[in-house]
Amino acid sequence: MDDKKNEIVDFDGLNLRVVHYCIDNDIPYESSMPLDQFKDAKGELDDVKLIKAFNDDKTPLVFKAKAPIPPDAVTASSSGLDPHISPANADVQAARVAKARKISVDQVQPLIAQYTERADLGFLGEPRVNVLMLNVALDQRFPSSK
């Protein structure tokens, strides 16, 4: 039996989410090891290699963002179906969205504000950005150039 095929990696995914969020959104970070050593043949980060490094008993990978990361950015549902994110999370992603659509962050920010829903009845819950409606508005005003 091939031990590599049956290897089980134990992780909660939080460290992995922090790495990807930092890289995707150009958030500065500190890493105890260069992340290049965890890339696959295509030059993309290999999640299995990262997970193994985080769980290494002798010299675990230590990764830390140098800027605050909104909690919902790394703890949200893995289904990808959550229609809302925090305003802080949307603000961090604004530059990436603007770059992808070849527009300025100044053009994205008013739409984030427009699709930020306030607490229910003014006091229940937290403000949240309706991502579905925000994306529809972005598609209508600034179609991506894919």
N, C-alpha and C positions, 0 to 999 in steps of 0.2 A: 504494500500500500504506500502511496506517495504522501509523505507527511505534509509537504507544501500544499497540496490540494485540500487537505482536511484541517489545516491550521485555523484555529478560531481566535479571533482578535476581540478582546473585551474593551469596549469604550462607550462613553456616553455621547460622543459626537460634539461636545461643546468646544473643545480645543480646535477641532477641525473647522467648525463653523467660524470661529474667531479668525483663523488663518485666512480662510477664503474671503471673509468680509473685509479684512484689512487689505488684501491684495486687490480684490475687485473694486474697492472704493478709495484706493491710494492712501490708506491710513498708515502713518509711519509705525514701525514696530521694531522690537528687539527679538532676536532669535539666538539661541545658544549654538545653533548650527546653521550653515547656509542652506536655504530652502532649495537651491539648485540641485542638491544631492537627492532630493525627493521627487524629481521630475521623471516622467516616463519617456519613451522614445519619441513622442510627439512634442516634447518640451512642456507638457502640462503637469501640474502637480498630481502625483499618484497618492490618492487618499489612503490606500492600504499601507504604503511606505510611511506616510505621516503618522498614521494610527500606531503602527509598530514602534516608531520613534518616540511617540508620546508615552508609550507603555513599556519602554525599555527599562529593565530593572537596574542596570548598571549606570547608564548615562542617558536619562530621558531627555527628550527635546523639551526645552523651555521656550515658550513663545509668549510675548506680551505686547499688546497694543500700547502705543505711546499717547494715544488720545482716547477719550471715553467712547465706548461702543454702546449704543442704546440696547438695553436688555432684550427687547423683542427682536432685535436683529439676529440673535443667536439662540434664542429659546422658543421661537414661534413654532407652530405646528409644522411638521415635516410634510404634511399633505400638499402644501403650496396653495391651498384653497382659501386661506384666510383673506378676507377682502379688505382688511385694514392693517395699517402699521402706525407706529407712533410718529408724530411730527418730527421728532429728533431723528428717527430712522430715515424718514423721507428727505430731510435736509442733508444728511450724510450722503445719500445716494443721488442727490440732485446733480452733482458734477458729472457722475458717470452717465446719467440719463441724458444730460445736455450734450456730452461728448458723442454719445451714440447717435443722437439726432442732429448733430452738427448745428447746435444752437447754443446760446449762452445760458449760464446758470440763472441770470436775471430774467430769462424768459420762462424758466421752469418754476421758480419760486412763487410767483403769483398764482400759478395753477395749484401748487401744493396748498397754499393758503385757501384758495377757493374750495378745494375738496377736503379741507379739514373740518370734520364734524365735531361739534362741541359736546360736552358731557350731556347725557340725556337729562331732560328737565332742568338743565343748568347745574346739576350737582352729582348726578349718578355716573360713575365711570370716568374715564380719562378722554381727553381730546384724541381723535384718531383720524388718519388720512384714509379716505376711501380709494384704495389703489385701483380698483376696477374703473371707477369714474374718472380718476386722474389719467389713467392710460388711454381711455377713450378720448378724452379732451386732447391729450398729447398727440394721439394718432390723427385727430381731425385737424389740429393746428400745425403740427410739425411731423408729418409722416417720416418714419425712419427710412434711411436710404439703403436698405438691404437689397 
